[in-house]
């Protein structure tokens, strides 16, 4: 049985400096900081969520800034998401080039793939990004950033999963997650989930038998999350993943959604997260990202947590 995966939910990466990350994601990419919280597994580290006005699933990029915690610099490679692409309107790439270059970001043209034009760049921690021009994205962008609605990011476009051999990865995405192959090239297999082929529903499986194994650390993607509508569907999927042979975590309360985690056969860490309840459960939409929000079980430790976190400025 396949399950009703809706599309991408979010992508989470390990980065270095918190202020540099905030400046790049909000000032450079023009994403809204929709939640300033902590890593629920390490509450002395921030967890920043960026996205559209409400942090709608499919628009969300999240980061763990680990500067000063002894985390090594990582290496992108097999068993990892090695690039994250955002969707921008057709005709906006020249504006993006000028905007990013004015901020000191090195930008280049992306290699043609699947008939799409793109720009590629990296963040201060070395994470690989692409801005993909699309005329098939009707999502409403956040326009509180530096670019207006004619250019602003609509949300996630796709992620690139690098594996040494694609067959079992494609099989799991197809057999259990409702994915299907859209296009197959020499080194990439484009897959779509959620019943369509729009930005926010795409995963590119890059296969390279000689790819070096990934090393997790600063400047690497930790996991990609796929969206599912309800907790009941998530629980059923968990049972079937276990029957399929995957090792799956218990269902974890992330306050703004619930999550399960498992590795697909190529080694990439996947999360399946519920679409709700969303980021307005503890903040009004107008105030999202302003205050430090802690899970209820960490509130008694707020003074200690706040002392451990580096101060950041967000305009």
Order of alpha helices (4+ residues) and beta strands (2+ residues): beta-alpha-beta-beta-beta-beta-alpha-beta-beta-beta-beta-alpha-beta-beta-beta-beta-alpha-beta-beta-beta-alpha
